[in-house]
Amino acid sequence: MLVDTHCHLDAAEFDRDRASVIERALAAGVGRMVVPAVAGAAFPAVAALCRDVPQCRPAYGIHPLYVSAAQEDDLGLLRTSLASGDALAVGEIGLDFYVADRDEARQRQFFQAQLRLAREFDLPVILHLRRAVDAVLKDLREHGVRRGIAHAFNGSRQQADAFIAMGFKLGFGGAMTYDGSRRIRALAAGLPDEALVLETDAPDIPPQWLERGRNQPGELPRIAAILAELRQTSTQAIAAVTTANAAAALPGLLEPSPPR
Protein backbone atom coordinates (compact mmCIF):
# COMPACT_ATOMS: atom_id res chain seq x y z
CA MET A 1 0.00 0.00 0.00
CA LEU A 2 1.06 3.57 -0.72
CA VAL A 3 0.15 6.65 1.33
CA ASP A 4 -0.29 10.09 -0.20
CA THR A 5 0.54 12.23 2.82
CA HIS A 6 -0.56 15.47 1.18
CA CYS A 7 -3.33 15.92 -1.39
CA HIS A 8 -5.97 18.64 -1.60
CA LEU A 9 -8.87 16.55 -2.84
CA ASP A 10 -11.31 19.19 -1.64
CA ALA A 11 -9.92 21.68 -4.20
CA ALA A 12 -12.20 23.07 -6.91
CA GLU A 13 -10.02 21.43 -9.56
CA PHE A 14 -11.58 18.10 -8.55
CA ASP A 15 -15.21 19.19 -8.44
CA ARG A 16 -16.10 17.69 -11.83
CA ASP A 17 -14.58 14.23 -11.27
CA ARG A 18 -13.56 13.83 -7.63
CA ALA A 19 -15.08 10.36 -7.26
CA SER A 20 -13.27 8.98 -10.30
CA VAL A 21 -9.99 10.56 -9.19
CA ILE A 22 -10.31 8.75 -5.86
CA GLU A 23 -11.28 5.50 -7.58
CA ARG A 24 -8.18 5.65 -9.79
CA ALA A 25 -5.98 6.27 -6.78
CA LEU A 26 -7.41 3.31 -4.91
CA ALA A 27 -7.07 1.08 -7.98
CA ALA A 28 -3.40 2.15 -8.20
CA GLY A 29 -2.74 0.98 -4.65
CA VAL A 30 -2.95 4.31 -2.81
CA GLY A 31 -4.64 3.08 0.33
CA ARG A 32 -4.59 6.29 2.38
CA MET A 33 -4.83 9.94 1.33
CA VAL A 34 -4.29 12.76 3.83
CA VAL A 35 -6.33 15.85 2.98
CA PRO A 36 -5.03 18.99 4.72
CA ALA A 37 -7.31 22.02 4.81
CA VAL A 38 -5.85 25.44 3.98
CA ALA A 39 -8.50 27.81 5.39
CA GLY A 40 -11.30 27.83 7.91
CA ALA A 41 -13.89 27.93 5.16
CA ALA A 42 -12.54 24.60 3.88
CA PHE A 43 -12.87 22.69 7.15
CA PRO A 44 -16.46 21.45 6.57
CA ALA A 45 -15.71 20.24 3.04
CA VAL A 46 -12.57 18.39 4.14
CA ALA A 47 -14.45 16.80 7.04
CA ALA A 48 -17.33 15.72 4.79
CA LEU A 49 -15.00 14.27 2.15
CA CYS A 50 -13.15 12.22 4.73
CA ARG A 51 -16.40 10.96 6.27
CA ASP A 52 -17.58 9.80 2.85
CA VAL A 53 -14.28 8.21 1.76
CA PRO A 54 -12.81 5.98 4.48
CA GLN A 55 -9.37 5.98 2.84
CA CYS A 56 -9.13 9.78 3.21
CA ARG A 57 -8.10 11.34 6.49
CA PRO A 58 -8.39 15.03 7.44
CA ALA A 59 -6.01 17.61 8.80
CA TYR A 60 -7.15 21.12 9.68
CA GLY A 61 -5.10 24.27 9.48
CA ILE A 62 -4.73 27.76 8.04
CA HIS A 63 -2.13 27.93 5.28
CA PRO A 64 0.32 30.87 5.43
CA LEU A 65 -0.86 32.17 2.06
CA TYR A 66 -4.43 32.31 3.40
CA VAL A 67 -3.79 34.16 6.64
CA SER A 68 -4.25 37.56 4.99
CA ALA A 69 -7.92 36.72 4.49
CA ALA A 70 -8.34 34.84 7.77
CA GLN A 71 -10.25 36.19 10.73
CA GLU A 72 -9.26 35.77 14.37
CA ASP A 73 -12.40 33.65 14.76
CA ASP A 74 -10.87 31.12 12.36
CA LEU A 75 -8.54 30.01 15.14
CA GLY A 76 -11.61 29.29 17.25
CA LEU A 77 -13.08 27.34 14.35
CA LEU A 78 -9.82 25.39 14.14
CA ARG A 79 -10.00 24.57 17.82
CA THR A 80 -13.55 23.29 17.36
CA SER A 81 -12.53 21.16 14.38
CA LEU A 82 -9.59 19.67 16.26
CA ALA A 83 -11.80 18.94 19.25
CA SER A 84 -14.10 16.86 17.04
CA GLY A 85 -11.47 14.13 17.23
CA ASP A 86 -11.15 13.15 13.57
CA ALA A 87 -8.02 15.18 12.71
CA LEU A 88 -4.77 13.34 12.05
CA ALA A 89 -2.78 16.56 12.29
CA VAL A 90 -2.81 20.34 12.35
CA GLY A 91 -2.12 21.39 8.79
CA GLU A 92 -1.38 22.73 6.37
CA ILE A 93 0.37 25.38 8.44
CA GLY A 94 3.70 27.16 8.36
CA LEU A 95 5.46 30.08 6.71
CA ASP A 96 5.93 31.17 3.09
CA PHE A 97 8.60 33.77 2.40
CA TYR A 98 8.53 33.27 -1.38
CA VAL A 99 5.71 35.67 -2.22
CA ALA A 100 6.76 39.31 -2.56
CA ASP A 101 3.81 41.00 -0.84
CA ARG A 102 3.78 38.80 2.26
CA ASP A 103 2.94 39.87 5.78
CA GLU A 104 5.53 37.91 7.75
CA ALA A 105 4.28 39.13 11.12
CA ARG A 106 0.75 37.89 10.43
CA GLN A 107 2.02 34.61 9.07
CA ARG A 108 4.00 34.02 12.23
CA GLN A 109 1.10 35.07 14.44
CA PHE A 110 -1.12 32.40 12.92
CA PHE A 111 1.63 29.79 12.71
CA GLN A 112 2.55 30.14 16.34
CA ALA A 113 -1.09 30.08 17.43
CA GLN A 114 -1.57 26.85 15.50
CA LEU A 115 1.55 25.32 17.00
CA ARG A 116 0.09 26.03 20.41
CA LEU A 117 -3.09 24.21 19.38
CA ALA A 118 -1.02 21.26 18.16
CA ARG A 119 0.58 21.07 21.60
CA GLU A 120 -2.77 21.41 23.33
CA PHE A 121 -4.35 18.59 21.33
CA ASP A 122 -1.15 16.51 21.16
CA LEU A 123 -1.27 16.38 17.37
CA PRO A 124 1.48 16.33 14.74
CA VAL A 125 1.77 19.15 12.22
CA ILE A 126 1.91 19.22 8.43
CA LEU A 127 4.26 22.03 7.51
CA HIS A 128 4.50 24.45 4.61
CA LEU A 129 7.98 26.02 4.58
CA ARG A 130 8.71 27.57 1.19
CA ARG A 131 11.83 29.75 1.49
CA ALA A 132 11.28 29.70 5.27
CA VAL A 133 12.90 26.51 6.58
CA ASP A 134 15.04 28.10 9.30
CA ALA A 135 12.19 30.29 10.53
CA VAL A 136 9.89 27.26 10.75
CA LEU A 137 12.52 25.28 12.64
CA LYS A 138 12.95 28.16 15.09
CA ASP A 139 9.23 28.31 15.87
CA LEU A 140 8.98 24.53 16.21
CA ARG A 141 11.78 24.55 18.78
CA GLU A 142 10.26 27.43 20.71
CA HIS A 143 6.87 25.72 20.91
CA GLY A 144 8.13 22.19 21.53
CA VAL A 145 6.39 20.60 18.55
CA ARG A 146 8.42 17.55 17.57
CA ARG A 147 6.32 15.39 15.28
CA GLY A 148 4.86 15.66 11.79
CA ILE A 149 5.78 16.12 8.14
CA ALA A 150 7.77 18.83 6.38
CA HIS A 151 5.78 19.00 3.15
CA ALA A 152 7.53 19.45 -0.23
CA PHE A 153 10.92 19.60 1.43
CA ASN A 154 13.49 21.57 -0.56
CA GLY A 155 16.07 22.61 2.02
CA SER A 156 19.68 21.70 2.61
CA ARG A 157 20.97 18.44 4.02
CA GLN A 158 21.78 20.26 7.25
CA GLN A 159 18.20 21.52 7.48
CA ALA A 160 16.90 18.06 6.67
CA ASP A 161 18.98 16.60 9.48
CA ALA A 162 17.56 19.20 11.86
CA PHE A 163 14.01 18.12 11.05
CA ILE A 164 14.92 14.46 11.36
CA ALA A 165 16.51 15.07 14.76
CA MET A 166 13.23 16.67 15.87
CA GLY A 167 11.22 13.60 14.85
CA PHE A 168 9.85 14.87 11.54
CA LYS A 169 9.46 13.09 8.21
CA LEU A 170 10.19 14.84 4.91
CA GLY A 171 7.71 14.81 2.01
CA PHE A 172 8.86 14.06 -1.54
CA GLY A 173 6.66 14.19 -4.63
CA GLY A 174 6.44 15.59 -8.12
CA ALA A 175 9.42 17.96 -7.88
CA MET A 176 11.67 14.93 -7.38
CA THR A 177 10.74 13.55 -10.82
CA TYR A 178 12.53 16.33 -12.75
CA ASP A 179 16.12 15.67 -13.80
CA GLY A 180 16.98 19.30 -13.08
CA SER A 181 15.87 19.10 -9.43
CA ARG A 182 19.36 18.09 -8.37
CA ARG A 183 19.22 19.08 -4.71
CA ILE A 184 15.87 17.41 -4.13
CA ARG A 185 16.98 14.26 -5.94
CA ALA A 186 20.21 14.15 -3.96
CA LEU A 187 18.27 14.38 -0.72
CA ALA A 188 15.80 11.74 -1.86
CA ALA A 189 18.69 9.43 -2.69
CA GLY A 190 20.80 10.04 0.41
CA LEU A 191 18.53 10.58 3.40
CA PRO A 192 17.96 7.69 5.80
CA ASP A 193 15.02 5.40 5.10
CA GLU A 194 13.16 6.52 8.20
CA ALA A 195 13.05 10.15 7.01
CA LEU A 196 10.98 9.73 3.85
CA VAL A 197 7.29 9.96 3.04
CA LEU A 198 5.54 10.31 -0.31
CA GLU A 199 3.07 12.98 -1.40
CA THR A 200 1.50 14.51 -4.49
CA ASP A 201 0.21 17.90 -3.28
CA ALA A 202 -2.54 17.32 -5.84
CA PRO A 203 -3.69 19.23 -7.80
CA ASP A 204 -0.34 21.06 -7.55
CA ILE A 205 3.35 20.15 -8.08
CA PRO A 206 2.70 17.81 -11.03
CA PRO A 207 5.38 15.28 -11.93
CA GLN A 208 7.39 15.72 -15.10
CA TRP A 209 5.20 13.47 -17.24
CA LEU A 210 2.07 15.57 -16.69
CA GLU A 211 3.63 18.63 -18.37
CA ARG A 212 2.16 21.06 -15.81
CA GLY A 213 -1.24 19.38 -15.91
CA ARG A 214 -3.42 18.61 -12.92
CA ASN A 215 -1.76 16.34 -10.41
CA GLN A 216 -3.71 13.61 -8.60
CA PRO A 217 -3.07 10.85 -6.03
CA GLY A 218 -3.13 8.18 -8.71
CA GLU A 219 0.28 9.43 -9.86
CA LEU A 220 1.88 8.27 -6.61
CA PRO A 221 3.03 4.82 -7.86
CA ARG A 222 5.13 6.42 -10.60
CA ILE A 223 6.52 8.93 -8.12
CA ALA A 224 7.39 6.01 -5.81
CA ALA A 225 9.15 4.29 -8.71
CA ILE A 226 11.33 7.38 -9.25
CA LEU A 227 12.26 7.38 -5.58
CA ALA A 228 13.08 3.68 -5.79
CA GLU A 229 15.32 4.32 -8.79
CA LEU A 230 17.14 7.14 -7.01
CA ARG A 231 17.70 4.95 -3.96
CA GLN A 232 18.56 1.84 -6.01
CA THR A 233 15.90 -0.30 -4.44
CA SER A 234 12.50 -1.73 -5.36
CA THR A 235 9.20 0.10 -5.53
CA GLN A 236 7.82 -2.47 -3.09
CA ALA A 237 10.52 -1.57 -0.57
CA ILE A 238 9.76 2.14 -1.00
CA ALA A 239 6.05 1.50 -0.49
CA ALA A 240 6.72 -0.44 2.71
CA VAL A 241 9.11 2.06 4.27
CA THR A 242 7.20 5.22 3.33
CA THR A 243 3.91 3.77 4.56
CA ALA A 244 5.51 2.85 7.88
CA ASN A 245 7.02 6.32 8.14
CA ALA A 246 3.69 7.99 7.38
CA ALA A 247 2.02 5.93 10.09
CA ALA A 248 4.75 6.92 12.55
CA ALA A 249 4.38 10.61 11.69
CA LEU A 250 0.58 10.57 11.77
CA PRO A 251 -0.66 8.20 14.49
CA GLY A 252 -4.03 6.66 13.62
CA LEU A 253 -3.45 6.90 9.86
CA LEU A 254 -3.75 3.17 9.25
CA GLU A 255 -6.53 2.52 11.74
CA PRO A 256 -10.01 1.82 10.36
CA SER A 257 -12.05 4.93 9.71
CA PRO A 258 -14.61 5.70 12.45
CA PRO A 259 -18.17 4.59 11.61
CA ARG A 260 -20.21 7.21 9.78
C-alpha positions as CSV (number, residue, x, y, z in Angstrom):
1,M,0.0,0.0,0.0
2,L,1.1,3.6,-0.7
3,V,0.2,6.7,1.3
4,D,-0.3,10.1,-0.2
5,T,0.5,12.2,2.8
6,H,-0.6,15.5,1.2
7,C,-3.3,15.9,-1.4
8,H,-6.0,18.6,-1.6
9,L,-8.9,16.5,-2.8
10,D,-11.3,19.2,-1.6
11,A,-9.9,21.7,-4.2
12,A,-12.2,23.1,-6.9
13,E,-10.0,21.4,-9.6
14,F,-11.6,18.1,-8.5
15,D,-15.2,19.2,-8.4
16,R,-16.1,17.7,-11.8
17,D,-14.6,14.2,-11.3
18,R,-13.6,13.8,-7.6
19,A,-15.1,10.4,-7.3
20,S,-13.3,9.0,-10.3
21,V,-10.0,10.6,-9.2
22,I,-10.3,8.8,-5.9
23,E,-11.3,5.5,-7.6
24,R,-8.2,5.7,-9.8
25,A,-6.0,6.3,-6.8
26,L,-7.4,3.3,-4.9
27,A,-7.1,1.1,-8.0
28,A,-3.4,2.2,-8.2
29,G,-2.7,1.0,-4.7
30,V,-3.0,4.3,-2.8
31,G,-4.6,3.1,0.3
32,R,-4.6,6.3,2.4
33,M,-4.8,9.9,1.3
34,V,-4.3,12.8,3.8
35,V,-6.3,15.9,3.0
36,P,-5.0,19.0,4.7
37,A,-7.3,22.0,4.8
38,V,-5.9,25.4,4.0
39,A,-8.5,27.8,5.4
40,G,-11.3,27.8,7.9
41,A,-13.9,27.9,5.2
42,A,-12.5,24.6,3.9
43,F,-12.9,22.7,7.2
44,P,-16.5,21.5,6.6
45,A,-15.7,20.2,3.0
46,V,-12.6,18.4,4.1
47,A,-14.5,16.8,7.0
48,A,-17.3,15.7,4.8
49,L,-15.0,14.3,2.2
50,C,-13.2,12.2,4.7
51,R,-16.4,11.0,6.3
52,D,-17.6,9.8,2.9
53,V,-14.3,8.2,1.8
54,P,-12.8,6.0,4.5
55,Q,-9.4,6.0,2.8
56,C,-9.1,9.8,3.2
57,R,-8.1,11.3,6.5
58,P,-8.4,15.0,7.4
59,A,-6.0,17.6,8.8
60,Y,-7.2,21.1,9.7
61,G,-5.1,24.3,9.5
62,I,-4.7,27.8,8.0
63,H,-2.1,27.9,5.3
64,P,0.3,30.9,5.4
65,L,-0.9,32.2,2.1
66,Y,-4.4,32.3,3.4
67,V,-3.8,34.2,6.6
68,S,-4.2,37.6,5.0
69,A,-7.9,36.7,4.5
70,A,-8.3,34.8,7.8
71,Q,-10.2,36.2,10.7
72,E,-9.3,35.8,14.4
73,D,-12.4,33.7,14.8
74,D,-10.9,31.1,12.4
75,L,-8.5,30.0,15.1
76,G,-11.6,29.3,17.3
77,L,-13.1,27.3,14.4
78,L,-9.8,25.4,14.1
79,R,-10.0,24.6,17.8
80,T,-13.5,23.3,17.4
81,S,-12.5,21.2,14.4
82,L,-9.6,19.7,16.3
83,A,-11.8,18.9,19.3
84,S,-14.1,16.9,17.0
85,G,-11.5,14.1,17.2
86,D,-11.1,13.1,13.6
87,A,-8.0,15.2,12.7
88,L,-4.8,13.3,12.1
89,A,-2.8,16.6,12.3
90,V,-2.8,20.3,12.4
91,G,-2.1,21.4,8.8
92,E,-1.4,22.7,6.4
93,I,0.4,25.4,8.4
94,G,3.7,27.2,8.4
95,L,5.5,30.1,6.7
96,D,5.9,31.2,3.1
97,F,8.6,33.8,2.4
98,Y,8.5,33.3,-1.4
99,V,5.7,35.7,-2.2
100,A,6.8,39.3,-2.6
101,D,3.8,41.0,-0.8
102,R,3.8,38.8,2.3
103,D,2.9,39.9,5.8
104,E,5.5,37.9,7.8
105,A,4.3,39.1,11.1
106,R,0.7,37.9,10.4
107,Q,2.0,34.6,9.1
108,R,4.0,34.0,12.2
109,Q,1.1,35.1,14.4
110,F,-1.1,32.4,12.9
111,F,1.6,29.8,12.7
112,Q,2.6,30.1,16.3
113,A,-1.1,30.1,17.4
114,Q,-1.6,26.8,15.5
115,L,1.6,25.3,17.0
116,R,0.1,26.0,20.4
117,L,-3.1,24.2,19.4
118,A,-1.0,21.3,18.2
119,R,0.6,21.1,21.6
120,E,-2.8,21.4,23.3
121,F,-4.4,18.6,21.3
122,D,-1.1,16.5,21.2
123,L,-1.3,16.4,17.4
124,P,1.5,16.3,14.7
125,V,1.8,19.2,12.2
126,I,1.9,19.2,8.4
127,L,4.3,22.0,7.5
128,H,4.5,24.5,4.6
129,L,8.0,26.0,4.6
130,R,8.7,27.6,1.2
131,R,11.8,29.8,1.5
132,A,11.3,29.7,5.3
133,V,12.9,26.5,6.6
134,D,15.0,28.1,9.3
135,A,12.2,30.3,10.5
136,V,9.9,27.3,10.7
137,L,12.5,25.3,12.6
138,K,12.9,28.2,15.1
139,D,9.2,28.3,15.9
140,L,9.0,24.5,16.2
141,R,11.8,24.5,18.8
142,E,10.3,27.4,20.7
143,H,6.9,25.7,20.9
144,G,8.1,22.2,21.5
145,V,6.4,20.6,18.5
146,R,8.4,17.6,17.6
147,R,6.3,15.4,15.3
148,G,4.9,15.7,11.8
149,I,5.8,16.1,8.1
150,A,7.8,18.8,6.4
151,H,5.8,19.0,3.1
152,A,7.5,19.4,-0.2
153,F,10.9,19.6,1.4
154,N,13.5,21.6,-0.6
155,G,16.1,22.6,2.0
156,S,19.7,21.7,2.6
157,R,21.0,18.4,4.0
158,Q,21.8,20.3,7.3
159,Q,18.2,21.5,7.5
160,A,16.9,18.1,6.7
161,D,19.0,16.6,9.5
162,A,17.6,19.2,11.9
163,F,14.0,18.1,11.0
164,I,14.9,14.5,11.4
165,A,16.5,15.1,14.8
166,M,13.2,16.7,15.9
167,G,11.2,13.6,14.8
168,F,9.8,14.9,11.5
169,K,9.5,13.1,8.2
170,L,10.2,14.8,4.9
171,G,7.7,14.8,2.0
172,F,8.9,14.1,-1.5
173,G,6.7,14.2,-4.6
174,G,6.4,15.6,-8.1
175,A,9.4,18.0,-7.9
176,M,11.7,14.9,-7.4
177,T,10.7,13.6,-10.8
178,Y,12.5,16.3,-12.7
179,D,16.1,15.7,-13.8
180,G,17.0,19.3,-13.1
181,S,15.9,19.1,-9.4
182,R,19.4,18.1,-8.4
183,R,19.2,19.1,-4.7
184,I,15.9,17.4,-4.1
185,R,17.0,14.3,-5.9
186,A,20.2,14.1,-4.0
187,L,18.3,14.4,-0.7
188,A,15.8,11.7,-1.9
189,A,18.7,9.4,-2.7
190,G,20.8,10.0,0.4
191,L,18.5,10.6,3.4
192,P,18.0,7.7,5.8
193,D,15.0,5.4,5.1
194,E,13.2,6.5,8.2
195,A,13.0,10.2,7.0
196,L,11.0,9.7,3.8
197,V,7.3,10.0,3.0
198,L,5.5,10.3,-0.3
199,E,3.1,13.0,-1.4
200,T,1.5,14.5,-4.5
201,D,0.2,17.9,-3.3
202,A,-2.5,17.3,-5.8
203,P,-3.7,19.2,-7.8
204,D,-0.3,21.1,-7.6
205,I,3.4,20.1,-8.1
206,P,2.7,17.8,-11.0
207,P,5.4,15.3,-11.9
208,Q,7.4,15.7,-15.1
209,W,5.2,13.5,-17.2
210,L,2.1,15.6,-16.7
211,E,3.6,18.6,-18.4
212,R,2.2,21.1,-15.8
213,G,-1.2,19.4,-15.9
214,R,-3.4,18.6,-12.9
215,N,-1.8,16.3,-10.4
216,Q,-3.7,13.6,-8.6
217,P,-3.1,10.9,-6.0
218,G,-3.1,8.2,-8.7
219,E,0.3,9.4,-9.9
220,L,1.9,8.3,-6.6
221,P,3.0,4.8,-7.9
222,R,5.1,6.4,-10.6
223,I,6.5,8.9,-8.1
224,A,7.4,6.0,-5.8
225,A,9.1,4.3,-8.7
226,I,11.3,7.4,-9.3
227,L,12.3,7.4,-5.6
228,A,13.1,3.7,-5.8
229,E,15.3,4.3,-8.8
230,L,17.1,7.1,-7.0
231,R,17.7,4.9,-4.0
232,Q,18.6,1.8,-6.0
233,T,15.9,-0.3,-4.4
234,S,12.5,-1.7,-5.4
235,T,9.2,0.1,-5.5
236,Q,7.8,-2.5,-3.1
237,A,10.5,-1.6,-0.6
238,I,9.8,2.1,-1.0
239,A,6.0,1.5,-0.5
240,A,6.7,-0.4,2.7
241,V,9.1,2.1,4.3
242,T,7.2,5.2,3.3
243,T,3.9,3.8,4.6
244,A,5.5,2.8,7.9
245,N,7.0,6.3,8.1
246,A,3.7,8.0,7.4
247,A,2.0,5.9,10.1
248,A,4.7,6.9,12.6
249,A,4.4,10.6,11.7
250,L,0.6,10.6,11.8
251,P,-0.7,8.2,14.5
252,G,-4.0,6.7,13.6
253,L,-3.5,6.9,9.9
254,L,-3.8,3.2,9.2
255,E,-6.5,2.5,11.7
256,P,-10.0,1.8,10.4
257,S,-12.1,4.9,9.7
258,P,-14.6,5.7,12.4
259,P,-18.2,4.6,11.6
260,R,-20.2,7.2,9.8
